[in-house]
Amino acid sequence: MLAAAELAAAADNTKIGVGMLGTGHSHFAGKLKALQDSPNYEVIAAVDTVGARSKFPTLNYVSEAELLHNPKIQMIVVECRAWEALPWGSKVISAGKHLHLEKPPGNSYGAFKEIIDEARRKKLLLQTGYVWRWHQGVTGAVEAAQKGWLGDVFMARGTISSDRDTEERDIEAHYKGGGMFELGGHLIDRVVELLGRPKSVKAWLHHDTSVADKLADNNVSVLEYDKSLAVITQAAKSFASGPQRSFEILGTDGNILVYPEANPSTMHVWMRKAQGPYKAGTQVINLPAQPRFVGDFADMARALQTGTPLKYSYDHELLLQETLLRASGEVA
C-alpha cells in the first residue's frame, strides 16, 4: 500500500513530484524530456553534479539535502556513473522516496540487495533504467516465446556494440567487464525475464583493438539453461554500431529477430504455422519509432497512482543484477 498522502494526490490527479539527483549520465537529457512531456509528472528540482546548468538553465537547482527532504518530491531519478549508483540510490530510499536508478547500478550484488530490501520494507518503488524493457519489437519477441508461439525456445541472442571515444572508454574501463558491464544488461534484462536464472554463465572479456588502454572492448557472454542458451556479444569500437544492435529468439516453431533495433526498428518473423498475430512463413514488420524512457515513467506513474507493483519486480531487479555481474566477470 502507498502512503495515504500519495493516494490522495493521485485521486486529485495531482502530478507526481520528481527530483533529479545528478546530471552526469548520457540519458539525463532524454529522461528529463520524457518527464517534462508527461502529463503525470512535475520536475520540481535537480542537483547538478557535472556543471550542466548552462545546458538546462530552466531547472530549479538545489542542494542534495534540499532535494532528498523536499516533501513535494515523491520520486527521485538518479542519473549518475555506475560507481555512484549504489550510494546515491541508498540515499534516496533512506529518505523515503521512490527511486528510478540509472543502469548499471554498481558492481555489488550485496549492496544493491540492501537497497532492494529497504525499499521492500518501506513499500517504495524501485526501477532501474534498462532501455529495451518497453521496446515494442523486443517485447513482441518475448511475448511470442512466453505464449508458446515459437515452440521450444532453444536460443536467445543479441548484440549491443558501441563506438566509444577516449572519454567513454575511460569510464567503462573502471570495471572488469568493460562494455559488457555497461551495456549488456539491456539484453540480459529481457533474457532473464523469459528464461529465468541461468544455471551457468561464461564470459570472454577481451581487449582486442589497437587502442592503448585496458578496456574489455570485445566481449561475449553465454548464459546456459537446461534446454537453451543465450549468447550476448558486445564490442566498444564498432563502426555504425547503433544500426547493428539486435535481439533474437529462436524456437522449434518460429524465430523472431529484431534488427535493426532502431532507426528504423524492424521485426523479422519466421513461423512454421500461423500463431497469434503472425502468419505462417516469413514476414517483415516495420515498427514506429521507439522512444526511450517513456515506458519506464508511464509504468512508474501507473504504479504510484494505483498502489500496484511495477511491471518488473524487486526479485527481477535482483536477478538481473546478479546475472549481469556474472556475465561481465564481476562475480563468479
Secondary structure, 3 states (H helix, E strand, C coil): CCCHHHHHHHHCCCCEEEEEECCCCCCHHHHHHHHHHCCCEEEEEEECCCCCCCCCCCCCECCHHHHHCCCCCCEEEECCCHHHHHHHHHHHHHCCCEEEECCCCCCCHHHHHHHHHHHHHHCCCEEECCCCCCCHHHHHHHHHHHCCCCCCEEEEEEECCCECCHHHHHHHCCCCCHHHHHHCHHHHHHHHHHHCCCCEEEEEEECCCCCCCCCCCEEEEEEECCCCEEEEEEECECCCHHHHCEEEEEECCEEEEECCCCCCCEEEEEECCCECCECCEEEEEECCCCCCCHHHHHHHHHHHHHCCCCCCCHHHHHHHHHHHHHHCCCCC
